[in-house]
Structures are given as structure tokens and as C-alpha cells.
Amino acid sequence: MALTPEIVSAKLVTLNETQESITGIAHWVIYHKRYANEIIQLWLDSLREAPSNKKLLLLYLINEVVQQSRVKKITDLIDAVAPFVVEAVSQAYASVPSTIKTKIKYVYDVWCQRAIFSKKILSDLQNKFMEADYNRLGQPSAVDQPEWLSLSRRFVEASIHAKSSATTKSAVDVLYKSYREKPSDDPELNEKFKAQLVNAVSSCERTHRLSVESRLALISSLETLLDNQRQHVQGEEANISELTDILTVIEGKSPSIKQTPVDANTSTDPSYNSDDAYSPEVDSYSPPIDHAPYSADLHPVEPTFSPLPPSVASTHSEQNLSSENPSNENSGHEQKEPEDGSQTFQKEGSASSEDSIAAGLYPDN
């Protein structure tokens, strides 16, 4: 019976997440390898229209198909899917959630490790993955940044060579261990095994040299990128310095002159009293402070006076009044009483008319 598109589509619909289903349909596809182009086109249509989980299953299916084809040295299906694998897998990767993205990348790593497709296909697919991640985060894509695109390609090449060298080294270790532990009694067989081991070692050495070269190229690209970034940093720092100078000019400040709060009278006025510079400020609503005579005695003794009889007190007051200068008589009455309590200090000096009344020497009129 001829294979029809309906039969292929029905077969793909029955695909589920079990290993038996994936392996069984893969063997069925390989069996019909003469219809490789038609099967791949129907697979691409199903991949575009499938939901996220089914997309992953279809990728698992094509992974099984290409790996089994490689083991059996069947190139029909690999050649049929190779021209479409970058676009198909990248579109599926961009449309699925992050949990499925991780599983798709695992399939990609297997392809890199086993060299299922060419290096160009694997490199282009890696770039598509990076573009999808950049676009998902709302950042510029690698296409808009050539230096990053070149760097990503270098990184992909280094990763591919590293995985290939690791795989070949493991194979060489197994062969060499078998050669040392289980030598054959047949000299001809030993020579064949020895030649096989030599070829494996030579191939492994070549892959390691390629890995070293790719890593050195990656390091060179990284150093170039670092130099470019350092130049950008220097340019940004120069812009910051220029902006700081502009702010200084706008605000009327001079960055080279530091102003100090020093009064100009301190150096020119000889009568300047340095103690006044540190006097506390007096609020505007405080009364004026008059100079009052200060007593040298810190603990003055209150003077004691014996009360005089009224007649003596009257005589004493007349004598004091007659001995004073008549011109000062009115001035004494016009002098206002200090408002800051300075009369308490005048009690310790010579007795004026106000002092005598305050001390109780004169009776109140």
C-alpha cells in the first residue's frame, strides 16, 4: 500500500510522551525513508500547528529519527530535514515556555555532541536561540549588535569542539584500557586493534587542537569586546566631568576656591574685639543690655545697716542733697531704671539716691 499524507498525519497524531511511542514511530519513519521529503514536510506542518507540549514530542521524534539514521548510516532523512531544521526548531523554541525551552536546548546539545548536523547549522541555531531569548527579555537582538553576534558564533564553535573532543577522548580511553588489559594472542588481530587505536588517538588529538584554536579565537573576541567597552567607559567618564563643570558654572561656584566664613573686619579694624566674634546672637525682641559695674567679689556680703531715727534720716538726706551738684539733680531723676536687673549690682557700690532708697536708708515718700 502506498504511503499517503493522511497516513503520515494520522501516525503523527498518535505520538505521545512514552519512549515506546517515540521509538516506534521513528522506526516507522526510517522504514519509509524513500518518502523522506514528504514525511519531513508533513512533520514541519504538524510542528507549526502543534501546542507547546506536542512541539516538544515532535522534536523528540525527529531527534530519534536522525540519530537512528546516523547509526544505520542512512542519510535520506538527515539530508531532507537539514535545510529546515534551523527555522523549524527556532520557531518552536520561541513559542514555548521556559521549561520546554530547556528541554529543546538539551536536544540541541546532543546534536552538537554527536555532530548530527553541520557546524554552520548548529551555529545558526544557537544564534536563533539567543535572539529569541533577547527578544523575550525586551532587549536588542543579536542581529542589531554585530560584535555580540560574532562573539556568540565563536562561543558556539568553542562549545561544539569542546563536546566533540570530550566524546572522542572518552572513546580513546575505553580503547586504550581494552588494549592494555585484554591483549589478544593473535598478532594480526593485535596489529589491527593497534592501528584502530592509533587512528582514534590521532582523531582525538585533532579535535582537541580544534577546540584549543576555537577557544583562543573566543578569547581574542572577548578581549576586543573588553577593549571596546573600556573605551566607552572612558568616554562616559569624560562626559560626566564635562557635565560637572557645567553645573559648577551654572550655580556660580568655583571648584578651585573654598570660601570660609571669616569677617573682613578682623584684619583691618584695630578696635575689633575677637571675643565679640564668638558672642551668642541675641534675638531681636530681647531688651538692650547696659554696661553695669561688676564686683570683683564673687560672693558679696550683704551690708548691714542699723535703722536711723526719722530725724537723723531726714538730716542725713538733706546733707547729701545739698552736697550734690545742682546740675546733676535733674539728670538723676531722668535716668531710667535698668530693665535687666542691673540695680542688684549697684547696691554693692557707692550709695546714690536710688541705691539708698533701695537699701532702706530713706523712707518712701
C-alpha positions in Angstrom: 0.0 0.0 0.0 1.3 3.4 -1.0 2.1 5.9 1.7 -0.3 8.9 1.7 -0.3 12.2 3.6 -3.3 11.1 5.6 -1.5 8.0 6.8 1.5 10.1 7.9 -0.6 12.7 9.6 -2.5 10.0 11.5 0.7 8.4 12.6 2.0 11.8 13.9 -1.3 12.3 15.8 -0.8 9.1 17.7 2.6 10.3 19.1 2.7 10.5 22.9 5.3 11.1 25.6 6.2 7.4 26.1 9.5 6.1 24.9 7.8 3.3 23.1 5.7 5.7 21.0 8.6 7.9 20.1 10.9 5.0 19.2 8.2 3.0 17.3 7.2 6.0 15.1 10.8 6.8 14.5 11.4 3.3 13.2 8.3 3.5 11.0 9.6 6.8 9.5 13.0 5.3 8.8 11.4 2.3 7.2 9.6 4.7 4.7 12.8 6.6 4.0 12.1 6.7 0.3 9.3 9.2 1.2 11.7 11.3 3.3 10.9 14.7 1.7 7.1 14.2 2.0 7.3 13.0 5.6 9.5 15.9 6.6 7.1 18.4 5.1 4.2 16.9 7.0 6.3 16.9 10.1 7.0 20.6 9.6 3.3 21.4 9.2 2.5 19.5 12.4 5.3 21.3 14.3 4.0 24.7 13.3 0.4 24.0 14.3 1.0 21.9 17.5 0.7 23.2 21.0 3.8 23.5 23.2 3.8 20.0 24.7 3.2 18.4 21.3 6.0 20.6 19.7 8.5 19.0 22.2 7.3 15.5 21.3 7.7 16.2 17.6 11.2 17.4 18.3 11.9 14.3 20.3 10.7 12.3 17.3 12.9 13.9 14.8 15.8 13.6 17.2 15.3 9.9 17.4 14.9 9.7 13.6 18.2 11.5 12.8 20.2 9.7 15.5 19.0 6.2 14.4 19.7 7.2 10.8 23.2 8.2 11.7 23.8 4.9 13.5 22.5 3.0 10.5 24.3 5.3 8.1 21.0 6.3 6.4 21.3 9.9 5.1 18.0 10.3 3.4 16.1 11.7 6.3 19.0 13.8 7.7 19.5 15.4 4.3 15.8 16.1 4.0 15.4 17.8 7.3 18.7 19.7 7.4 17.6 22.7 5.3 14.6 23.3 7.5 15.9 22.4 11.0 17.2 25.9 11.9 13.9 27.7 11.1 11.6 25.0 12.4 13.4 24.4 15.7 14.0 28.1 16.4 10.3 29.0 15.8 9.3 26.2 18.1 11.8 27.4 20.7 10.4 31.0 20.5 6.8 29.9 21.0 7.1 27.6 24.1 7.5 28.4 27.8 10.9 28.4 29.5 10.6 24.9 30.9 10.2 23.4 27.4 13.0 25.7 26.1 15.4 24.0 28.5 14.4 20.6 27.1 14.8 21.8 23.5 18.3 23.0 24.3 19.1 19.6 25.7 18.2 18.1 22.3 20.4 20.7 20.7 23.3 19.8 23.0 23.0 16.2 21.9 23.2 17.2 18.3 26.3 19.2 19.0 27.9 16.4 20.9 27.3 13.8 18.3 27.7 16.1 15.3 24.3 15.2 13.8 24.3 18.3 11.6 26.9 20.6 10.2 28.7 23.2 12.3 27.0 26.0 10.4 23.6 24.7 11.1 24.3 24.2 14.8 25.9 27.7 15.0 22.9 29.3 13.2 20.5 27.5 15.5 22.4 28.7 18.6 22.2 32.3 17.3 18.4 31.9 16.8 18.1 30.7 20.4 20.0 33.8 21.6 17.8 36.1 19.5 14.7 34.5 21.0 16.0 35.0 24.5 16.9 38.6 23.8 13.5 39.4 22.3 11.7 37.7 25.2 13.5 40.0 27.7 12.8 43.1 25.6 16.4 43.7 24.8 18.1 44.4 21.4 18.5 41.3 19.3 21.9 39.9 18.4 21.2 41.0 14.7 21.4 44.6 15.8 24.7 44.0 17.6 27.3 42.6 15.2 30.0 42.3 17.8 27.8 40.2 20.0 26.7 38.1 17.1 30.3 37.4 16.2 31.1 36.6 19.8 28.1 34.2 20.0 29.3 32.3 17.0 32.8 32.0 18.5 31.2 30.6 21.6 29.1 28.1 19.7 32.1 26.9 17.8 34.1 26.5 21.0 31.3 24.6 22.6 30.9 22.2 19.7 34.7 21.5 19.6 34.8 21.0 23.3 32.0 18.5 23.3 33.4 16.7 20.4 36.9 16.5 22.0 35.3 15.2 25.2 33.5 12.5 23.3 36.5 11.3 21.4 38.6 11.3 24.5 36.2 9.0 26.2 36.3 6.6 23.3 40.1 6.7 23.3 40.2 5.9 27.0 38.0 2.9 26.5 40.0 1.6 23.6 43.3 2.1 25.3 42.1 0.4 28.5 41.0 -2.6 26.5 44.3 -2.7 24.6 46.3 -2.7 27.9 44.2 -5.2 29.9 43.0 -7.7 27.2 45.7 -8.3 24.6 44.9 -10.9 22.0 47.0 -13.9 21.3 46.7 -13.3 17.6 49.4 -10.9 16.4 47.5 -9.9 13.4 44.4 -9.0 15.5 46.6 -7.0 17.8 48.1 -5.1 14.9 44.6 -4.2 13.7 43.5 -3.2 17.1 46.6 -1.1 17.5 46.0 0.6 14.2 42.4 1.3 15.2 43.7 2.8 18.4 46.3 5.0 16.6 43.6 6.3 14.3 41.3 7.1 17.3 44.1 8.9 19.1 45.0 10.9 16.1 41.4 11.9 15.5 41.1 12.8 19.2 44.2 14.9 19.0 42.9 16.8 16.0 39.6 17.6 17.8 41.5 18.8 20.8 43.6 21.1 18.6 40.5 22.5 17.0 39.0 23.0 20.4 42.1 25.0 21.6 42.0 27.1 18.4 38.3 27.9 18.8 38.8 28.8 22.5 41.8 31.1 21.6 39.6 32.8 18.9 36.9 33.2 21.5 39.4 34.8 24.0 40.6 37.2 21.2 37.0 38.2 20.5 36.4 38.7 24.2 39.5 40.9 24.6 38.4 43.0 21.6 35.0 43.4 23.2 36.6 44.4 26.5 38.7 47.0 24.8 35.7 48.5 23.2 33.8 48.6 26.5 36.8 50.3 28.2 36.8 53.0 25.5 33.1 53.5 26.1 33.7 53.8 29.8 36.4 56.5 29.3 34.0 58.4 27.0 31.2 58.3 29.6 33.6 59.5 32.4 34.7 62.4 30.2 31.0 63.3 29.7 30.4 63.1 33.5 33.4 65.5 34.1 32.1 68.0 31.5 28.6 67.9 33.0 30.0 68.6 36.5 31.8 71.6 35.1 28.6 72.9 33.5 26.8 72.6 36.8 29.6 74.4 38.6 29.3 77.4 36.1 25.5 77.5 36.3 25.5 77.5 40.1 28.2 80.2 40.3 30.7 78.1 42.1 34.4 77.8 41.6 35.8 74.4 42.3 39.3 75.8 43.0 38.4 78.4 45.6 37.0 77.5 49.0 35.2 80.2 50.9 35.5 80.4 54.7 33.1 82.3 57.0 35.7 84.9 58.1 34.7 88.6 59.0 36.7 91.1 57.0 36.9 93.5 60.0 39.2 91.1 61.9 42.2 92.1 59.8 41.5 95.8 59.2 39.8 97.2 62.3 42.2 97.6 65.2 39.4 98.1 67.7 37.9 94.7 66.7 37.3 92.6 69.8 37.8 88.9 69.0 35.6 87.9 71.9 32.7 89.6 70.3 33.0 87.4 67.3 32.1 84.4 69.5 29.3 86.1 71.4 26.0 84.4 71.2 23.4 86.1 69.0 20.6 88.0 70.8 17.1 87.7 69.5 15.5 90.9 68.2 12.9 91.1 70.9 15.3 91.0 73.9 15.9 94.3 75.8 19.2 96.1 75.3 22.0 95.2 77.7 23.5 98.2 79.6 27.0 98.0 80.9 26.9 97.6 84.7 29.9 97.7 87.1 30.8 94.2 88.0 32.1 93.5 91.5 35.4 91.7 91.9 33.9 89.8 94.9 32.2 86.7 93.6 30.4 86.3 96.9 29.5 89.7 98.2 28.4 90.1 101.8 25.1 91.9 102.2 25.9 95.2 104.1 24.2 95.6 107.4 22.8 99.0 108.4 21.2 99.9 111.6 17.9 101.8 111.1 18.2 105.5 111.8 15.6 107.6 113.6 13.4 109.7 111.4 15.1 112.9 112.4 18.6 111.7 111.7 17.5 110.2 108.4 16.0 113.5 107.4 19.1 115.4 108.3 21.3 112.9 106.5 19.2 113.2 103.4 19.4 117.0 103.4 23.1 116.9 103.7 23.5 114.5 100.9 21.2 116.5 98.7 23.0 119.8 99.4 26.4 118.3 98.7 25.4 117.1 95.2 25.8 119.3 92.1 22.6 121.0 91.3 23.2 120.3 87.6 23.1 116.6 88.2 19.9 116.8 90.3 17.6 116.6 87.3 19.7 114.1 85.4 19.5 111.7 88.4 15.7 111.8 88.3 15.6 111.4 84.5 17.7 108.3 84.5 15.6 105.3 83.8 15.8 102.2 85.9 17.6 99.4 84.0 15.3 96.7 82.8 17.8 93.9 83.1 18.2 93.8 86.9 21.4 95.8 87.0 20.3 97.6 90.2 21.2 94.5 92.1 24.8 95.1 91.2 24.7 98.9 92.1 23.8 98.0 95.8 27.4 97.0 96.1 28.9 100.3 95.1 28.6 103.9 96.4 25.1 104.9 97.5 23.2 107.0 95.1 19.7 108.3 95.8 18.1 105.3 94.1 20.6 103.0 95.9 19.8 104.4 99.3 16.1 104.1 98.8 16.6 100.5 97.6 18.7 99.7 100.6 16.1 101.1 103.0 18.1 104.1 104.1 15.3 106.6 103.1 11.7 106.3 103.9 9.4 106.0 100.9 7.6 109.3 100.1 
